[in-house]
Amino acid sequence: FESLTLRFPLYNTPLKIIGLLVGILLWGALYLLTVRSSADRGNRPFILAGVLLALVAYFLSPVLKPMRDIFGPTILVPAVWMLLLPFRPLPEYYWTSPFLLLLGLYSILSGRTILGILSLLLSPVPLIVGTGLHRKVASLLRRETEAKVEEAESPTPSRTERTEEVPASSETLTAVESSGGRERPAVESPVEVEDIGPPVVATPTLPTKEERPKEKEPEPPQRGEDSAPTDEEVERTKRAILSKLAEFGIRGEIVKVSRGPVLTLYEFVPAPGVKVSSVVSREDDLHVSLGKPVRIVAPLPNGHIGIEVPNDRRKVFTFKDAEPYLKLGGPVDVPIGVDVSGKPYVFNLHKAPHVLIGGATGSGKSVLLTTLILGLIKKNTPETLRLVLIDPKMVELSAFEGLPHLLLPVAKMVPQAVSALRLVVNMMTERYALMSSIGTKDIESYNGKAKRLKLEPMPYVVVVVDELADLMMLSPKETVESIQRLAQLARAVGIHMVVATQRPSVDVVKPVIKANFPTRIALKVASRFDSRTILDRDGAERLLGKGDMLVLTPDRPDPVRVHGYYTSPKDVRQALISWITYRLSREWRTPYVLTERFVRQASEDGVLSALFRSDEPAHEQRMGRLKELFSKIFNRDEEEAGRVLKETLEGYYPYSYEEEEGGGEVNLRKLDPLILKAAEVFVQEGYASTSLLQRRLEIGYPRAAKIVDQLERLGFLSKAEGKSRPRKVMMSVDELRRIIKP
């Protein structure tokens, strides 16, 4: 045993066998410890025990030298993996892949070529099994095989997205022939299959990719396996259209049929001498004849007259269909739906630059706003995008309470909404002064130059108002002034507005507001007068509702018909929990999995919003429940839990609301600790600006802007006199100190 302990001789086979068996048992113990520590990440006793066990196995135990001869230093890979568990949530079995990879390289370099090759070949297996890649590949191959078999068995092509070209010859039905009662036998017309990419309309023989939400949620419209009409339905509709037009002496032919997921477009070419206006005026007659709300678009870009007829089975697109397109475009390019042919429609908020949305109750305004916000937060971090949400209805945008992207808590009261708009106006003024100081004209050039000057880049700011009519009724003057100023000037500094209303009348959508919102979206409205208020034309009254919309952008003369994505509350809740967990885990320095457990439990108990704002009913009782959850999940006493939660509540948002006699001013709950140092800087320089404070104190823009706002309210600084003129210092530091500490 003395020679064994000192020199580790391995000359007898039984000792080598014993060493290998002990090594296998040790490896099993390491795996179990890894699983246990992964199930409760941050459990340091299990992690330290596993690491200590690996070190003992590798350095101290003489009987395990046979295992070290075979595995070499790769045996330490599980120990290193366990040390990484508290910092990043990784599956416990993933460490076998780097272990096998390193073992293969070690074996090849040590002369054991066969063992090395086998290890290299087996190394990707845990990753493939863990991610389910083998099942996805098998499912894809199976679907391709079924599609080929179906194509071979069926004489008709798949109706994923078809565009039929009907020649203007004997195959074309004219109004005269159909009115005379003669019907020609059906002639197969050439079919062009257009690849639109995901989302793909499923064929009748294959199952759909979408699944209904498992939780009880607002039920979306019914979807069919194949929403496109059949050949028989298309022929019947064509005959009905031509017959009805012929009754009014309108002759012509349908030369093209484009089948979409929600509606089918019939392109009509009138005979010589037929006025286009006479066809457009027959929308109501076609509606009565077909029993569906028909919309006529005249003229189309190719000169034809488009007749849009809804399908009997409507295809529903969910937000999951939009996720592949979130990576396209810039930071404010968001897919909001699909066009009539099923292609995704990406909305460019930077080119908009402000959006006015109108529609009747239940037409899909709130779902559209939710889709827009969800797309923005999935493309941007809080460092690149900030949101200001105004929700007078208190139930729609309030679902995003606690989102780290918010500058303020969600404004639910009219005074809060006015204060939020005023805050954004002040921020716009500060941004113009900052850009003027370094010689830039817009946010893109400023962010490019800020990196060289070591300044903090400006994030985009998107202001979303869910109901403008309520603000215009209770506070019209302040609302119009703030919205008008932001709409006129805010584009260059990266501030964009999205305003929605269910009452698009002239007393709500005033001309001064309408003139500064070049991009307008109209969902289904009650009358053509409301459609003209939003779009300056008819058409929105004939939409189908439930997300069907007309989008008018500055770069197009005519609106585009878009079918919006359906965003469920489950999608919003999942994104919100992920972002809140990310924010709190970094702020509290706690494991991600434990923090997510805390956030989910608090959300289920209905007390999560108490962590972000204190102006809700029963705040103290809800904070008490949060303390219990925090103490239980993170193993802390209630005193420490209360201190952590209080600090989080006070500093979660960059700005917050504070009720005053004047009503509605946006202030911090307490003065910034650097306010006296900032005052000294301004006294030394003789003027005040946010950019000066950023450079001298090396702080970010939001904090510098808060300090300037506080000094202005204390009377230390003058009010802003212009977007490029600095503020004046009105008192000394000693006078300010006496005001702060009387």
N, C-alpha and C positions, 0 to 999 in steps of 0.2 A: 504493500500500500504506500510505503514511503516513496518508492520509485514512481508509482502511479501518480502520486500527488505532485511530485517535483517535475517529472519529465514527460508525463502523459504518454507512456509507451502503448502502442496498439499492435501487439504481435499475435494475440490469440483471438480466434474468431468468436468465441462466446462473448467476450467483452464488447466486441464490435456490435454483435446482435443486441446485447443489453443496452448499449448506448443508443442504437437506432430506436428501440422500443421506448426508452425514456424520452428520446427526442420527439417521437410522435405524440406521446402523452403531453409533453410540454407544449407542443404546437397546438394541440387541442385546447389546453388551458388558456393559451394566448388568444385563440379565436373566441372562446366563451367570454373572456374578459373584454375583448373588443366589442362583441355584441352587447354586453351589459353596459359598457360605457357609452355605446352609441344610442342605446335605448334611453339613457338619461344623460345627455351630453352635459359636460361640466362636472360630472361626478369624479372629482379628483382622486379619491382613494382607489377606485378601480383602475384609473389611468396610471397612477403611480405604481400600483401593484403589478400591472402588466409590464410596464417599462423595467421595473426592478427585476422581474422574473426573466425578461429577455437578456438583461445585462449579466445576471448570474449564470444563465445558460451559456452565454457566449464566452465569458471571461473566467469564471471561477470553478465551474463544475468539471472535474477531469473526466468523468464517465461520459460526458456529452461530446468529447472530441471527435468521435466518428461522425456525429451530425455536423460539426463544424467543417470537417474535411469535405463533406459532400455539399453542404449549403453555403459555406463560407460566410462572409459578412452580410449576405442577404437575409439571414435570420433576424437581423435587426429591423427589417422593413416594417413588420407589424408594430413594433414599439414606436417607430417614427410616425406611423399612421395614427396611432392612438394619441400621440401628442398633438396632432393637428385637429382632432375631433372637436375640441371646444371652440375652435375659431371658424370652422366651416362645416355645415351639415353635409356629411358624405356617408353613403351607405357603408356598412361595416365590412362587407365582403369585397369591396373594390380593391383592398390592399393586396389581394392575391394576384392581380394582374401585374403591378410593378414587381412583385416578388418573383413571379415566374419569368418576367422579362430579364431582370437582373441575374437570376439564377442561370438562365440560358447563356447570357454573355459570359458570366463567371465560369460556367462549365466548358464553354468553347475555348476560352483562354487558358483553362487548366488542362486541356487535352481530352476532356470527356465530350467528344463531338456529338455522339448520339443523344446523350442526356441533354446537351445544350440545344440541339435542334428540336427535340420534343418539347422542352420548356418554352422555347420561342413560339412554337406552333400553338401551344395551349394558353399562352398569355392573354390573347384577346377574348377567350371564352367567357371569363367572368363579366367583362364589360358588355359583351353581346347578350348574355343571359340577363344581366341586371337591367339593362335598358330596354329589353324586349325587342331588339332589332331583328332577331331571327323570326319572331312572330309577324312583325311588320312585312319583312321580305316575303315570307310564305303567303301572307294574305294578299300582297300585291301580285305575286305570281299566280295565285289561284284566281284572282279577279281577271287578270289578263287572259288566262285560259278560258274562263267562262265567257268572256266577251268574244273571243275568237270562235268558240263553239256556237254561241248565239248568232254571230254574224254569218257563220257558214250555214246555219239552219234557217235563218230568217231571210226572205228576199228583200225586205224593206230595210233601209239604213236606220241607224240609231238616231233618236231625236234629242240628242243632248242640246244642240243649239243649231237649228236649221234655218236656212234662208232659201226660199224657193224662187227660182226665176221662171216666170210664166211668159213665154214668147207671145208677141202680139200677132199670132197667126191663128190656125184652126184650133189650137188648144185653149185659147182665151175665150172666156165667156163675156159677151158684150151685153150692155143694158137692153138692146133691142131684142137679142135672141132670148134672153131670160124672160123678158116681158111677154114674148110671144108664146111662151109655154114650151118651147122646144129645148130639150136637154141632150147634149152630146155625151157619148160615153166618156168615162173618166180616162184621161190620158196622163201617164206618169210624166211629170215635168222634171227637168234636171234639178238635183239637190246639191247644194254646197254646204258641207259640214265645216263650221268655223271653230277652231280650237281657241276657247276663251280662257283656259286655265282655271284654276280654282277660283271661286266655288263652282263645281260642276253639277248640273242637274242630273239626277240619277235616272237611268232607264228603267222601264217596267220590270225587267228580269233581274236587276241587281238591287240589293238593299240600299237605302239612302244612308249617307254618311252622318246626317244630323240625328241627334237623339233628343227627345223631349226632356226638359229639366225634371229631375226626380223630386225636387221639393215643390211644395204647393206655391205657385206663383201666378201672376196674371197670365191667363191662357192666350198664347198667340193664335193667329188665324190658322185654320186647318190647312195642312199641306198634303199634296198628293205625291205618289211615287214619281209621276211624270206630269208636270204642270202644263206642258205644251199640248195644244189641241191635236186631235188625230186628223188624218187626211179627210175623213168624212165630215168632221166638224168644220174644217177649213172650207171645203166646197160648199157646205150648207150656208155658212156665213157669207161667202162671196156672192152666192145667188141672192141671199136676202138683201145685201147692200145694193147690188146692181138693180134688183127689182124695185126697191124703194126709191132709188134715185130716178129710175125710168118713169115712175109715176108722176114726177114733176118735170119730165121732159129733159132730164140730165142724162146724156149718153156719154159713154166712155168705157174704159176697160181697166181691170186690175192687172198690173204687169209684174208685181212683186209682192211676196208674202214673207214677212220676217217673224218667226216665232220666238217669243221670249219667255222667260220664266213666269211673268205676271200677266203680260198682255201680248197680243199679236198685232203687228203693224201691216195694214193693207195699203199698198201704194196705188192710188187711182190716177189715171191719166184721162182727163176729159176730152171729149171729141171737139173738133174745131168749132168755134163759135160759142162754146159753153164758158160762162164766166166762173172764175174761181170763187167769187163771193156767193154765187148761187149754191155751190157745193157746201161751203162753210156754214151757210145759214140753215142747213138741214141736219144739224147735230141732234136736235130734239126729236125729229122724225125718225132718224136712225135709232135713237135711244128707245123709242116706243116699239119700233119694228123688231129690234134684237133683244129687248128686255135687259139691256146693259148700258151703263153710262159711257157713251161714245164720245171721244174727243178727236176733233179734226185739226190737223196741223198743216197749214198752207202758207207758203210753199215749203217743201223740204229742200235741203241743199242741192239735190239733183233735179229740182223743178217739179217733182210730182206732188200730189196731195196725199198726205198721210192720214189714214183713218185708224185710230188706236181702239181696239176692242179687247176688253178684259177676258182672260181665260176662265173657263169654268172651275179649274183647279189652280189655286194660286201657290206659287213657290215662296217659302219663307226663308230668308237669309238671316242667320244669327251672327253675333259678333265674332264667333270662332272663324267664320268665313273671311273676316276682315284681317285677322292676325297675320297671314302671310304677306299682306301688303303694307303692314306698318313699318317695315324696314325701308320702304321706298320714299324718295323725296327728302325734304328738309325736316327740321324739327316741328314745324306747324303744318305739315301736310298729312291729313287724316282721311282715311276712307270712311265715308258715311253711308254708302249703299251701292247698288248696282244700277246700271242704266237699263233701257228697255231690252237690250240684247243679252243682258246678264253679265256684262263686263263690269269690274269694280270701278267705282267713281271716287277718285281721290280729290278731296277738297283742300285747296291751297289757301290757308288762312292768311298767309303773308300777302298774297295778291288781292285778297278780298277788298280792303283790309278789315272792314267791319261788316257784320252780318245782321240783317233784320229778318226775323222769322215770324210768320203769322199763320194762324190756323185755328179752326174751331176746337172746342173741347173734345178730347178723345181722338184727335187726328194724328197724334204722335209727336207733339212738340217736345215733351219732357224726355221721351225715349231718344229723340234726335240729340238733345242737349247731353244726355247721359252718354250716348255713343261718342259724341265729339270730345267730351271730357275724358272718357276712358281711353280713347285713342291717344290723346295728348299725354296723359300720365304714363302710358305704356311706352311712349317714344322718348320721354324726357325725364330727367331727374329734377329734384328741387333746385339744383344749382343752375339748370338751364331753362326752367319754366316756373312761373309763379301764377297762381290763380286767385281771383277775387270772385266769390260766388254770392249772388244776391237772390234770395228765395223768399219772397213775401208769402207764398203759399205754405211754407214751413215743412213740407213733406217730400219734395222732389229732390232738390239739390242738397238738402240736409243729410242725405245718405252719404255724402262725401266728407262729413265732419271728421276732423282728425287727420286728413290727408296732409302729409308734410309739404306739399306744394302750395298750400294756402298761405297767403299773406295775413289774412284775418280769419277769425271764425266766420262761419256762414252767416250772412246778414239776413235775419228773419223779420226784423221790424223796420219800418220806414225810416226812423232816425238813424238806425245803423246803416241802412242802404245809402242814405245821403252822405254819411260820414265816410263810408267806403269809397264812394265816387270822388269825394273831395280829396281823400288820401291819394287816389290814383292820379288826380290832376296835379297835386303837389309833387308826386314822384315824377310825372312827366316834365314838369318845370325843372326839377333838379337834374334830370337826365340831359335835357337840352343844355343846361349850363355846363355840365361835365363834358359833353361832347364838344361844345364850343371851346372849352379850355385846352383841348388837345387837337383841335382842328379836324374833326370828323363830322360827317353829315347824317349817317344812319347807324343802326345798331350793328350791322355786319362789319363795317369799316372800323367802328369803335372796338369791337371785340377782337378784331385782328390786330389793332394797334395796342390794345391793352396788354396783350401778352408780352410785347417788347418793352413796354413801360412798367411792367410788373404791377398793373392795376387789376382789380377784380372785375371780371367780365360781367356784362349786364344780362340777366335772364329775360326771356320773353315774358310778358304779362298779358293774360287773357282775362277779361272781365265778362262774366256770364250773368245775365239778368233773365230770370225765368218768367216774370210777369211784369211788363212795363205798365199796363193799365192801372195796377194798384198804386204804383209810385206816382203816376201822373194824376191820380185822383187825390192823393193825400199831400203830395209835395211837388206840384208841377213846376214851379219856378226853379228850385234848386236842381231838380232832375234834368230839366231841359238845358240849363246852363252847363252842367257838368258833362252831360252826354254830347252836347254840341261842341264843346271845347276839345274833348277827347277825340271825337270823330274827325275834327278838322286837323289836329296837330299830332296825334299820338302814333301815327303809323311809323314815322322815321325812328322813333325811340323804342320800337318793338312792343307797343301796347295795342292790343286789338280788343274789340268789343263784339259780343254776341248777345243780341237782345231779342227776346221772344215775347209775344203777346197773343192772347186768345180773342182779343177784340180789336181787329185791325181797322179802326175807324179813324177819321181825320182828327178827332179830338184827342186821340192817343198817339197815333203816328203823325205827328205834326210835320208840316212841310220842311221846317228847318232840320228836323231829325232825318226825314226821308231823303233829303238832298245829300246828306253826308254818309249815307249807307248805300254804296253802289251795288253791293251784293245782297240779294234778297231771296229768301226761300219761302215758298207758299205751300203749305199743306192744305188739306181739304177745308174749304171755307163754306159759309152758309149761303152766300150770294155772290153774284158777279161783281157787285159793288165793292165787296171786301177784296176780291181778287184784283180789281183795278187799283185799290189803295196800295196793295203790296207790290204788284208786278206791273202796274199801268196797262194791264190787258186782261181779257177774260181767260178762263181755262181752269183755274184752281177749284172752281165750284164743281167740276166734273171729275175730280180725282177720286180714288177708291178709298181713301182713308187708311189708317193703320200704317203710317210711314210713307205712303205714296206722296211725292212732292215734286214741285217744279223749282229748279234752281236757276236763278238768273245771275250771271257773273258779268263783270265789266268787260271782259274780252269776247263776249258772245252777244249777238243781237237778239237771239231768241232763247227762252229758257230750256233747260234740259230736264227731261223727266227721269227721276231717280226713285228707286224703291229702297227705303232705308233699312238698315240692319236692325234686327230685334235684339236689344240688350236687356238681359234679365237681371233682376236684383241679385241673383247668385253671382253673376260676373262682377258686379260692382262690389259686393261684399268681399269676394276673394281678392280682388285687386287692392281694396282698402286695407284688409288685414295684412297683406304682404308688405305694403308700404309702411304702415304703422309699426309693424314688427321690425322692419329694417331700421326705422328711425329710433325706436326705443332701445333696441339691442345695442346700437352704437352709442347712444347717450348713457345708458345704464351700465354698459360693458358687461352684459349678461349673455349667456348662450342663446343662439337664435331659436332653437327648438323650445326652450323654456319660455322665452319671451312670446313666441307664437301661441303657446298654450295659455299663457296669461291673457293675451289679447282676445283669443277666441272665447275663452270662458267669460271674460268681462262683456264681450259682445252678446253672448247668449243670455247673460243675466240682465242685459239692458242698462249697464252702468258705465260703459266704455266712454261715452261722451263727457262724463264728469271729469275725465282726465284732461280735457282740452278747454272747457269753458265752465265758469262758475255761475252763470246767470240762468240756469235751468232749475225747475222745481226739484225739491228734495235733494239738493246737492250734497249736504253733509251726510245724509244716510247713504247715498250712493258712493261717496268717498270712503265711508266706513267699510262697505263691501269690497271696494278696491283694495283697501289695506289688508283685509282678510285674505284675499286672493294672492296678493303680493307676498305676504308672510308665508303662506302655505306653499306656494310654488318655488320661491327663491330661498326659502329657509332663513328668513330675516325676522327680527322682532318687529312689533307693530310701531315702535317709536321710529326706527330707521325707515320702515315702509312709509310712514306718514311724512317724514322729511323728504324722501325721494319723490313721492307723488306730488307734494306741494311745490317742490322746485320744478318739476315737469310742468305742472299747471301754470306756473308763473311765466315760464320761458318757452312754451311750446310754439306759439305763433310770434313772428316778428312784431306784429302790432295787435292790439286788442281794444275792446270798447270799454269806456268808462262813463257812466251816467253823470252828467253835470246839470246845473240849473239851466245853463244855456241849451243843453240837450244836444247829444249826438256827436260830440267831438271825439276824435280818435286819439287816445293817449296811452302811454304805458302805465302799468299799475304802480311802478316805482321808478325813481330816477336812475339813469344809467350810472354805474360807478365811475365812469371816465368823464362825467359831465364837467367837473372842475378843471381837469386837464385840458379838455377841449376849449373851455373858456379862456384858459391861459394862452393857448395857441392862437385863438382869434384875436386876443388883445395884443399879442406880440406882432401879428401880421397886420392888424388894423382893418381886417375884413373877415367875412365868414363865408365858407362854401363847403359843401359835402366832399368834394374832391380834395380840398386842402386837408380836411380831417382824415380822409383815407390815407393820404401820403404820410402825414406827420405821426399819426397814432398807429398806422399799419393795421387798420381794421377794415371790415367789409363795408360795402355800400349800404345794406339795410341798417346796420347798427349806426353808421355815421348819419344817415338820414333821420333815424330816431332821435339822436342827440341834438341835431339841428332843430327838429320840431319841438323838443322839450325846451331848448333855450329860447325859442321864439315865444312859446307860451308863458315862460317866466319873465318875459320882457327884456331879456339880455340881448336879443337880436331883433332887427327890424324884419318886417314882412318882405317876401320876395317882390322885387319891383320889375322883374323881367326875366326872361329865360337866359340871358347872358350877363346880367348885372349881379354882382355879389351882394350879400346882405351887410348891413352896417352894425357895428357893435354899439349898444346903447348904454352900457354901464360897465363898471369895473368888476374885477373878480371878487374883491372884498364885499361889494354890494350884493353880488350874486350869492356869496357864501352866507351873508346875513339873511337873505330870503330863504335859502334852503334850510339853514339851521338857525332859526330865530332865537 
